[in-house]
Amino acid sequence: MNSRDGSFVVIFSGSIEKWEEMKILLGCSSSDNLFELLGGGFEVSDFKPDIAASREVFEETNGLEIPIEELVYFCHMVQKLPKLGDGEKGNVFCFYKEFKNVIEEIKPSPEHCNVGWHNLLTILTIGEQCYRTSTLRLIVYLLKYLSDEKFRFGILGDKVSFYEYEF
């Protein structure tokens, strides 16, 4: 794995049949106050993307443990990273974890000023005013995966849509 690669987890409660009522666990970035998925870059000790994803969730929530065997790999995106120069890509490994019930009292790490559950319909309606574009796109990829169970591979910068919502 490469330090410019990242793993992210869409943690949700609910079902695709009632997608409007689904809840998504997001962190509010301390740097720009945008809500984003839990996850981030690889560390030297992360030998696999699922290990990085589980570690990142644990760190960013001050202790929420998600065993790697409970993570579902649903999407792999590549992302052009401007600071690395033209033509270089970073891999974005995307997992999900479904919770039957919303877990209360999740404490954020210093990286986030808040970690909490957000209604999916609200997320899609408000969009980029409060939510990071890459987070919105990965959530839409999850909705597509839950609808048809087809793994997605692509470029994170490409627009994606679900019903009338496009990001």
N, C-alpha and C positions, 0 to 999 in steps of 0.2 A: 504494500500500500504506500501511497505517496502522501506527503503532508498537505498537499492541496486538494486531496480527496476528502469527501465528507459523507457521513451517514446521518440520516434523519428518520424520526419515527412519527407517524401520524397516530396519535393515541385518541381513540374515540369510544363513544358509548352510543348505542342505537343500531338501526338497521337501514339498509339501502331501500327497503320497502317504504320506510317512513323517513327518507333522507332529510326532509325539512326539519325534523325534530332531533337529528343527531347532534351530539355535543363533541367538540374537539378540544383537547387540552393544548393550550398554547402559552408561551412565555412572552412577556412584554420586554423587549430589549431595553436595557438601561441606557444604551447609547443614543437611540433615536425614537424610543417610545412606540415602535411598530411591533405588532404581535407576530410571532414566528413559531415554527415548529421547534420541538426540542431536538437537539442534535448538533453536530458540528464536525470539526476536522479531526483527522486521525492523529494519534500519538504513537510514539515509537513502540509502545507495548501492545498496540492494537494490531493483531495479526490478521483479523478478518473484519469485514464491514459490520457484521452483527455484533461483534465484541465492542466496536467503537460506538455503535448506536446505543447499546445497553449501558455502557459506561457514561456516555453523554447524558442520557436521561437521568441516571443516578446522580450525577454531579449537578445538573441544572435544576433538580427538584429537591436537593438535599436529602436523598435517600430512597426515592421510589425505585424499587428493584423490578426489572423486567428480565426474566431469564431469557437467554438468547434463543432457546428452543420455542419460545412463545412468540417470537417475532416472525412476521410473514413478509418475505421479500416480494414486492409487487411492481417495482419500477426501478429502472436504472437510467439516469440522465447524465449527459455530459454538458459541461458549461464552459464557455469561453471566459477565461478570467483575464480582464484587461491588464492587471499588474504583472502578469506572467509573459506578456508579449503575444504577438499575432500567432494564431494557429495552435496555441497550447490549450489543452483542455483539462478540466478537473472532473473527476467522476463523482457523481452524487448517487449514493445507494439509498433507496427508499424502502422503509419497512412500515408495517402497521401492527398495532396491538389493539385488540378490542377488549373493552372492559364491560362487563354486564351492568355494573352500577358505577355511577360517578364517585370518584374518590375525593373526599373533602380534605381540607387542611393540607394542601401541598405547599411547602415553603420554597420560595425561589432562592437560587444562588445569587451572588452579587452580579452575575451576568444579566439577570432579569430583575426588574423591579416588581414583577408580579407574575404568577403562574396560576392560570385558572381555566375553567371550562367555558367554551363559547358555543352558542347555538349556530349550527351550520348555515341556516337561512340568513341569519344576521351577518355572518362572515361574508357570504356571497353577495349580499345586498350592499354592504358598506364597502367591500372590496379594498382597493389600494389606498383608501384614505387612512385606514388603520392597520392593515395587514400587509406584510411583505409579499411582493408579487410572486416570488419563488414559492412561498408557502401556499398561496392561493392555487398556483398551478399544480403543486404536488397533491393538494387536497382534491382537486378535480381529477387528477390521475387516479387517486384512490377510489373516487366515486365510480369512475369508468371501470376500474378493476373489479369492484364489488358488483357491478352490473353484469359484466360479461366474463370475469375471471381470466382475462387475457393480460399477460405480462406486458408492460410498456417499456420501450427503449427509445430514447430520442434526445433532443437538445432542450435543455431547461429553458432557454430563451425563446423557444417557439410558443406562440399562443395556443391555448387549449380552451375548449368550451364544454359546458354541461348545461343542457337546456338553454335558457337565454343568457347565461352567465359566461363571459369570456374574459380571460386574463392572459 
